[in-house]
Amino acid sequence: MIKNLGRLAALLASTLAVLGSAHAATSAEVLAASKPAEWRAIDPRTTLVMTLANGGEVLIELAPQFAPNTTQNILTLTKQGFFNGLVILRVQDNYVTQWGDPAAGSPGARAQGGLAATLAPEWTRPRKGLAFSELKDGDVYAPEVGISHGMPAARNKREAWLTHCYGMVGVGRDAAPESGNGSELYVVIGHSPRHLDRNITLAGRVIMGMDQLSALPRGTGALGFYQGAEPRLGISSVRISAQLPNGGPAARLEALREDSKSFAALTDARRNRTDDWTKVKAGKIEICNVPLPVRVKP
């Protein structure tokens, strides 16, 4: 009897040792093990391809589920070639890169094809009917946060909205809420300015090419606007990916589905990093640190 209990204790100790030394998957290993069905196609019809004058390329996935009217305006302007030849107006360190018409508001402003200069803000949308993968870690700015249609988002009991995380694209406006129509856009290049949530329409996110917008020289004027002889990088063209040959670059990309097991595992791997370098696990993750992988289709 005692001898058998001793063997049982030894077996239990051995099992616990094996479990304790078991390797937890890293982010790279989770992605490598993901299944094809866990990835979704990027829609070329609502993805913009922005080519800069220096040859850099930026892909922007729009968010019609959150900002349908703004998305339509941006697509209309793009079809008209409105953005072609415009410039980067502003690069504010740890904040945003903004582009648009330098003559906006003056008699020399570029025509916008009959679009109204103002548009009702799309800061929030009804919560009901929106696919939403909630993040269990909580948030400071909202009752709930999660990922919705590939975008970082937040919600309360009635409404949902996109959040100002790195790479998110928003609509420039003046003091009046309806003073933006999608003709002037910006991308977040710094620490998440979540205080802007529900104060500006967010229309999408950059899915490739952030390095082209985040590493530009900072403007020295107020709010990072370029002034005087400071160079303003030009925009050669902005096109809808679907209108390019073979669906353009967006047709070759796919994003990890937020409702997949691999996405949950990836988020947990970021929450509790197990690589050799990490000595203390965070045990938490905030919405703007959740990875949103996009890759070229295998």
C-alpha positions in Angstrom: 0.0 0.0 0.0 2.7 2.5 1.0 4.9 1.3 -1.8 2.1 2.0 -4.4 1.4 5.4 -2.9 5.1 6.2 -3.3 5.0 5.2 -6.9 1.9 7.3 -7.5 3.5 10.3 -5.9 6.6 9.9 -8.1 4.5 9.6 -11.2 2.5 12.7 -10.3 5.7 14.7 -9.6 7.1 13.6 -13.0 3.9 14.6 -14.8 3.9 18.0 -13.2 7.5 18.5 -14.1 6.7 17.7 -17.8 3.7 20.1 -17.8 5.8 22.8 -16.1 8.4 22.6 -18.8 6.0 22.4 -21.7 6.6 25.0 -24.3 3.9 27.6 -24.8 3.6 28.8 -28.3 5.0 32.1 -29.4 3.2 34.5 -31.7 5.3 33.4 -34.6 4.5 29.7 -33.9 0.7 30.5 -33.5 0.7 32.1 -36.9 2.7 29.3 -38.5 0.2 26.7 -37.2 -2.9 28.7 -38.2 -5.3 27.0 -40.7 -6.3 28.5 -44.1 -9.9 28.8 -43.0 -8.9 31.1 -40.2 -7.9 33.8 -42.6 -10.3 36.2 -44.5 -9.8 37.9 -47.8 -9.2 41.6 -48.0 -11.9 43.2 -50.1 -10.3 45.0 -53.1 -13.5 47.1 -53.5 -13.0 48.9 -50.3 -9.2 49.0 -50.1 -7.2 52.0 -51.3 -3.7 51.9 -52.8 -1.9 55.1 -52.2 1.3 55.6 -54.1 3.6 58.4 -52.8 5.9 60.5 -54.9 9.0 58.7 -53.4 7.7 55.4 -54.7 6.3 54.2 -51.4 3.0 52.3 -51.4 0.3 52.4 -48.6 -2.8 50.1 -48.5 -5.8 51.3 -46.6 -8.7 49.0 -45.7 -11.8 51.1 -45.3 -14.5 50.4 -42.7 -18.0 50.6 -44.3 -19.5 48.7 -41.3 -18.7 51.8 -39.1 -18.6 54.7 -41.5 -20.7 53.8 -44.6 -21.3 57.4 -45.9 -17.7 58.5 -45.3 -16.5 55.3 -47.0 -18.7 56.1 -50.0 -17.4 59.7 -50.2 -13.8 58.5 -50.1 -14.4 56.0 -52.8 -16.1 58.6 -54.9 -13.3 61.1 -54.5 -10.8 58.3 -55.3 -12.6 57.4 -58.5 -12.5 61.0 -59.5 -8.8 61.2 -59.0 -9.2 63.8 -56.3 -6.3 62.7 -54.2 -3.8 62.4 -57.1 -1.2 65.1 -56.8 -2.1 66.2 -53.3 0.4 66.3 -50.5 1.3 65.3 -46.9 0.3 68.4 -45.0 1.3 67.5 -41.5 3.4 65.1 -39.5 3.1 65.6 -35.8 5.5 63.5 -33.7 3.8 60.7 -31.6 0.5 61.7 -33.1 -0.6 61.8 -36.8 0.4 62.1 -40.4 -2.3 64.0 -42.4 -2.8 64.6 -46.1 -5.1 66.6 -48.3 -5.4 69.7 -50.5 -3.1 72.5 -49.3 -5.5 75.0 -51.0 -8.6 73.7 -49.1 -10.9 76.5 -48.0 -9.6 78.9 -50.6 -10.7 79.8 -54.1 -8.0 77.6 -55.5 -9.3 74.4 -53.8 -9.6 71.3 -55.8 -13.2 70.5 -57.0 -14.8 67.6 -55.2 -17.1 66.4 -58.0 -20.3 67.8 -56.5 -19.8 66.2 -53.1 -21.0 68.3 -50.2 -18.1 69.8 -48.2 -19.8 68.6 -45.0 -21.0 65.2 -43.9 -22.8 64.1 -40.8 -20.3 62.6 -38.4 -20.1 58.8 -38.2 -18.5 58.6 -34.8 -20.6 55.7 -33.6 -23.0 53.1 -34.9 -25.7 50.9 -33.2 -24.3 48.0 -31.3 -27.0 45.7 -32.5 -26.1 43.4 -35.4 -22.4 44.1 -35.3 -19.9 41.2 -35.1 -17.6 41.8 -32.2 -14.9 39.7 -30.6 -14.6 41.1 -27.1 -11.3 41.4 -25.3 -11.5 40.1 -21.8 -8.9 42.5 -20.3 -11.1 45.5 -20.0 -10.4 49.2 -20.9 -10.1 52.6 -19.5 -12.0 54.5 -22.1 -15.0 52.2 -22.8 -17.1 49.5 -21.0 -16.1 46.9 -23.6 -13.4 46.7 -26.3 -12.7 44.1 -29.0 -12.1 43.5 -32.7 -14.8 44.0 -35.2 -14.4 43.4 -39.0 -10.6 43.5 -38.5 -10.6 46.9 -36.7 -10.1 47.7 -33.0 -13.4 48.8 -31.6 -15.3 49.7 -28.4 -18.9 49.6 -27.3 -21.4 50.4 -24.6 -24.9 49.1 -24.2 -26.2 51.0 -27.2 -23.4 52.0 -29.5 -20.1 50.8 -31.0 -17.2 52.8 -32.4 -13.7 52.4 -33.8 -10.7 53.3 -31.5 -7.7 55.5 -32.2 -5.0 52.8 -32.4 -1.7 53.0 -34.3 -2.5 52.8 -38.1 -6.1 53.8 -37.9 -7.2 56.3 -40.5 -9.5 59.2 -39.6 -11.3 62.2 -41.2 -9.9 65.6 -40.6 -12.4 68.2 -39.5 -12.7 71.7 -38.1 -14.6 72.6 -34.9 -18.0 71.7 -36.3 -18.8 68.0 -36.1 -20.0 67.8 -39.7 -17.1 69.7 -41.2 -15.3 66.7 -42.6 -16.3 64.8 -45.7 -13.3 62.5 -46.3 -11.3 64.8 -48.5 -8.7 65.2 -45.8 -7.4 62.2 -44.0 -4.9 61.3 -41.3 -3.3 58.2 -39.8 -2.3 57.6 -36.2 1.5 57.3 -36.0 2.1 57.6 -32.3 0.8 56.3 -28.9 -2.9 55.7 -29.2 -4.8 59.0 -28.8 -7.9 57.4 -27.4 -9.3 60.7 -26.2 -10.2 61.3 -29.9 -12.6 58.3 -29.9 -16.2 59.4 -30.6 -14.9 62.9 -31.6 -13.7 62.1 -35.1 -14.9 59.7 -37.8 -12.5 56.8 -38.2 -12.8 55.3 -41.7 -10.4 52.4 -41.8 -6.8 51.3 -41.1 -3.5 51.0 -42.9 -2.8 47.3 -43.5 0.5 47.7 -45.3 3.0 50.6 -45.7 2.8 52.2 -42.3 6.6 52.7 -42.5 6.0 55.1 -45.4 3.9 57.4 -43.3 5.3 57.1 -39.8 9.0 57.8 -40.6 8.5 61.1 -42.5 10.2 64.3 -41.3 8.2 66.0 -38.6 6.7 69.4 -39.5 7.9 72.4 -37.4 4.7 74.4 -37.5 1.9 74.3 -35.0 0.5 70.7 -34.7 3.2 69.4 -37.0 2.1 71.3 -40.1 4.8 71.9 -42.7 5.7 75.5 -43.2 7.9 77.7 -45.4 10.4 75.7 -47.5 9.8 72.4 -45.6 9.3 69.6 -48.1 5.8 68.2 -48.4 5.8 64.7 -49.8 3.5 64.4 -52.8 0.9 61.8 -53.4 1.2 60.4 -56.9 -2.1 58.6 -56.9 -4.8 57.0 -54.8 -6.7 54.2 -56.5 -9.2 51.5 -55.5 -7.5 48.2 -55.5 -10.4 46.4 -57.4 -9.9 48.7 -60.3 -6.3 47.7 -60.8 -5.2 44.6 -62.8 -6.2 41.3 -61.1 -7.8 43.2 -58.2 -4.6 45.0 -57.3 -2.4 44.3 -54.2 -5.4 43.8 -51.9 -6.5 40.7 -53.8 -3.2 39.0 -52.8 -3.7 39.7 -49.1 -5.6 38.1 -46.3 -6.2 38.9 -42.6 -6.5 36.6 -39.6 -10.1 36.3 -38.5 -10.8 37.7 -35.1 -13.3 34.9 -34.4 -10.7 32.2 -35.0 -8.9 30.0 -32.4 -5.5 31.2 -33.8 -6.5 34.8 -33.2 -7.4 34.0 -29.6 -4.1 32.1 -29.1 -2.2 34.9 -30.7 -3.7 37.5 -28.4 -2.9 35.3 -25.4 0.7 34.8 -26.7 1.0 38.6 -26.7 -0.7 38.9 -23.3 1.7 36.3 -21.8 4.9 36.3 -23.8 7.0 33.2 -23.3 10.1 34.0 -25.4 13.5 33.8 -23.8 13.8 37.5 -23.6 10.7 38.2 -21.6 11.2 37.7 -17.8 7.9 39.0 -16.5 4.7 38.3 -18.2 2.3 41.2 -18.5 -0.8 39.1 -18.0 -2.8 41.8 -19.6 -3.2 43.3 -23.1 -4.9 46.6 -24.1 -6.9 47.0 -27.3 -4.3 48.9 -29.3 -1.7 46.2 -28.6 -3.7 43.4 -30.0 -2.0 42.1 -33.1 -4.0 42.3 -36.4 -2.0 40.2 -38.8 -2.2 40.7 -42.6 -0.2 38.5 -44.9 0.3 37.7 -48.6 -1.9 34.6 -49.4 0.2 31.4 -49.4 
